[in-house]
Amino acid sequence: MTHIDKVPTHVALTFPRTYSRILSSAHRYADSLSRGFLIFTLISEILRIVTYLYEHGVREVTVDLLPRPVIDKLKIDIDFVEHVLIKVFQRIENIDPTIIIFDDNSIRRVIFTGSENKIFKLNMLVGYDQDREIKRALELSLIKLSQEDSKDIMKTLSIFRNNLVLNNDPDLAIIFGEEIAPSFIPLELAYSELVYIDKEIVDVRREDIEKALLEFSRRCRRFGR
């Protein structure tokens, strides 16, 4: 295993190439058995990549698992995905998992009791959608601002930022696929380093993750300064 001097604490993962391929061949997942196999495969491959990050000292990972366009196009049952993730996480030690479900009208979190003191945190986003998250964060922010009767711009921005899902800024965002904007809201990645890996999820190897971490360690972060 390659030694890396400066390792990010929090890494965000998104897989636009894999999801584009899935959407372009949606007819293959017309039956529930095929959709179930797809979900199990994605979760297995993601956990494999997460393991590589954990072994190098990363302590938090946020994964864009099954974004909203995939959920809608393939008619995937979000409750089924949640059930599978709960079963998987109940069998894994040393991990503090949170499942964040983007339902039609709300966002809910599944938090596992007794995992708070574990050294590795994993956030799995299911049905993530930028527009829905922005709408939700704005609604919550307006409620808070009306209660405080504040017109301070910086305070308004801070309240909005705190209502986003990724309120703990990732140090590094790894995008698997073409050099396109990641699926997360730009404000959530304002101080994140972006690294692109030109592969689909099933083709990613340990060496690819090590290259991404090495690229991060070589960068001089300025945090907007």
Sequence and secondary structure as in RCSB ss.txt:
>XXXX:A:sequence
MTHIDKVPTHVALTFPRTYSRILSSAHRYADSLSRGFLIFTLISEILRIVTYLYEHGVREVTVDLLPRPVIDKLK
IDIDFVEHVLIKVFQRIENIDPTIIIFDDNSIRRVIFTGSENKIFKLNMLVGYDQDREIKRALELSLIKLSQEDS
KDIMKTLSIFRNNLVLNNDPDLAIIFGEEIAPSFIPLELAYSELVYIDKEIVDVRREDIEKALLEFSRRCRRFGR
>XXXX:A:secstr
    SS  SEEEEE HHHHHHHHHTGGGG SHHHHHHHHHHHHHHHHHHHHHHHHTT  EEEEEES HHHHHHHT
  HHHHHHHHHHHHTT  S EEEEEEE SS EEEEE TT TT S EEEEEES  HHHHHHHHHHHHHHHHHHHT 
  HHHHHHHHHHTSTT S  SEEEEESSS   SS GGGGTT EEEEE S GGG  HHHHHHHHHHHHHS   TT 
